[in-house]
Amino acid sequence: MKNINASNITKSVKAACIEACLFLPDDVLDSLKGARLREESPAGLDVLDQLVENAQIARNEQVPICQDTGLVLVFVELGQDAHVIDGSLYDAINEGIRQGYEEGYLRKSIVRHPLDRVNTQDNTPAVIYTEIVPGDRLKLTIAPKGGGSENMSVARVFPPAVGAEGIKRFVLETVRNAGPNPCPPIIVGVGIGGTLDKAAVLSKKAILRRVGEPGANPTDAKLEADLLQAVNDTGVGPSGYGGRVTALAVHVESYPCHIASLPVAITIQCHAARHKEIDL
């Protein structure tokens, strides 16, 4: 049994929150640079240049990539032989977020109830997903999720007969309806299977994959390639100004489901695809 002190979790989460909001991951930045080679629209090219410049300024001057520093999603992989001591795991995570958003001068965007809209003033609580895995390690993936792109995300349960073509139509309808609102070029996460809630979590996990890395399942990988082509053929383009690059990637994650249903969830991620991993 390995002991992991709650104070170390708090310290690591604090640093990860700040890093995630200031430094765009290399794979995302490289993908934005690569998109310039495919874009044909002068307006689209100008947007891509500005996004790359913005990421570089954020890194050099250590300021947020985007003013919306998001609701913090935390994906926890807790080893079955690990033991959190001197505090609660979730309390330690939320305390790290509180400290990170305060000390990093990051915008606090969380309200205590969806209807009364009173700000919690510290960007907590996080949305935390926990998975028990073999081993004695604790892995945390910190992913600030902005409101603009999240507002364009959707989920539905279809009859199985709609098949892959129905999923494609659903994704394209979602991207077209979103238009410029999620700040394209976007990353599209598609969760298929399980139940409605499981599909939504799968779609969230999908956007954390390295940009453009194919899904492990060949059926998913084929669907990803078809969807990316179709999404970019919509012509929405960078920032909605038109062009060839509406999405940097489409990532699909799937799970077994009931014979009578086909749950599908779509998470739209803006170009500021922020996340940071912690391994304790």
Summary of the structure (lengths in Angstrom):
residues: 280
radius of gyration: 19.0
end to end distance: 13.6
largest distance: 58.2
contacts: 982
relative contact order: 0.21
helix: 42%
strand: 25%
